[in-house]
Amino acid sequence: MNKHVFNTKKGVKIAFTGAVEKQNIIKMVENCATGSCECMTNETKVKITNMEVSGEDGKVNLNLTGNVSKEEIEAALARSKVIL
């Protein structure tokens, strides 16, 4: 799986390509929204106002809206147990 993180006007976009299943990205977002993940610091979590998954298996995008930096999200992805 390849992960590319980009800054956007409204926050950060993560483009997952290769061996990625959309359901796994949805699970990661649900874990984050319910607080059952430890990949993101609480300081980062409160900055995110919306998380939206789009695309299909093999090419999934995750758009994060809020005042978050590309570096914060790259650090969270490195700690994620769902996305290896």
N, C-alpha and C positions, 0 to 999 in steps of 0.2 A: 504494500500500500504506500502510495505517495501522498504527502500532505504539503500543501502550499498555503501560506498565510499571507493575506493582503490587507492593507489598510483600505477602508472605504470612507465615503463622506459621513456615514452614519455609525461607523464602528469598525468591525473586522470581519473578513470573509475567509473561510477555510475551504479549500478545494481538495477533496479526497479523490484520488484516482487509483486505478489498478484493482487489486483484490480488496474491495470495500463493499460491504452490504449496507444498503440504506437503513435497514432495521437496526444495525449496530450503532449507527450515528444517532438515530432516534432514541435508542436506549441510553446513550451517553448524555443526550440533552435532557431526557427525563430524570436521570440520576442527578444531574446538576441542578435541575429545577427543584427537586425534592430535598436536596441537601444530602443525598446518600452517596456522594462522591467526595473524594479528598484531593482531586487534581488541581482545583482552583482555590486560591485563598479567599477568605470571606471578603477581603477588601476588593478583590476582583469581581466576585459574584455580585456585590451590590451595585457595581457600575453597569452591569448588563441589564437592559430594560426589555429585550426581546431576543429570542433564539428561534431561527427558522431553518428547517431542513428542506432541501429541494434536490431534484435529480433522480437518479436511478442507480441500481447496483452497478459498480464499476466507475461511476462518475457522480459523486454526491457533494453538494455544497451546503455549508453551514454558515448562515449569516448571523452575526452577533451585533445587535444594536446597542449602543451605549458608549460611554467615555472610557473605552478599554484600549490598550496598546497592543500592537502586534507581538511585542516581546512577552507581555503577560500571557497571551493566549498560547504562544509557542512553549512557554514554560509549563502551562497547564497540560498541553498535549503530551509533553515529555513524561509527565507523571500519571497520565491516564492509564487505568488498568483495562479499560474497554477497547481502546485503540492502541494496539501494539505495533 
